[in-house]
Amino acid sequence: MSSMQPTTFDLLADHEPAQQPRAEQIGEQSWVLRGFALPIVDQVLSALDALLAAAPLRHMVTPGGFSMSVGTSSCGALGWITDRSGYRYSAVDPLSGRPWPAMPLVLFELAQTAAQRAGFADFHADSCLINQYIPGAKMSLHQDKDEHAYAAPIVSLSLGLPAMFLFGGFARSDKSQRIPLLHGDMVVWGGVDRLRFHGVLPIKPGRHPRLGERRINLTFRVAG
């Protein structure tokens, strides 16, 4: 008998096909995967706790001098940062001066499996941005354009309080879809949809049984 530990792929596959999470197409190459992370959410939350102990959340300042309403951190080879100098990726956490924590295997494999489910093979994220929203926090419409290339998709995981995700077009003024996201939902967009504007409406007050009065979003990217 093999002594190998099951991978994230194996754990998620155990819930297929009878319990396979529902996939909702929101663009030509964009999908919401309902409850995709729930089968392994305990492992995800454990990994998240360790990451935030190593690289605590902080409110970064935008190039315009405004403090972001979301608390941020990162893991992986590169972390997304912002200050008065601009938006960019860095191999070093500016708060500690040390490299960002390594991306836990459970998160890497979860993102890879979600990307594969959405039609994007061989997704190898090298960056995971961790955003914490408390009630009232939001994310304005924006494009993910700080990466070196756009061939890889964006993979996003929602945890905690519900959020209303805005998924727009290729101009900020285009009409946006309003897509409710719940604990364990994942969104994947790439290909022709890679540069769509997206954001999050202000989080409504509430209390999640596992994460309390907050929503945490993990965004996986190929940044390098």
Secondary structure as UniProt FT lines:
FT   HELIX           8..13
FT   TURN            14..19
FT   STRAND          23..27
FT   TURN            28..29
FT   STRAND          30..33
FT   TURN            34..37
FT   HELIX           38..40
FT   HELIX           41..54
FT   TURN            63..64
FT   STRAND          71..76
FT   STRAND          79..83
FT   TURN            84..85
FT   STRAND          86..90
FT   TURN            94..96
FT   HELIX           105..117
FT   TURN            118..119
FT   STRAND          127..133
FT   TURN            135..136
FT   STRAND          139..142
FT   STRAND          154..160
FT   STRAND          163..167
FT   TURN            172..173
FT   STRAND          177..181
FT   TURN            183..184
FT   STRAND          186..189
FT   HELIX           191..193
FT   TURN            194..195
FT   STRAND          198..200
FT   TURN            209..211
FT   STRAND          215..221
//
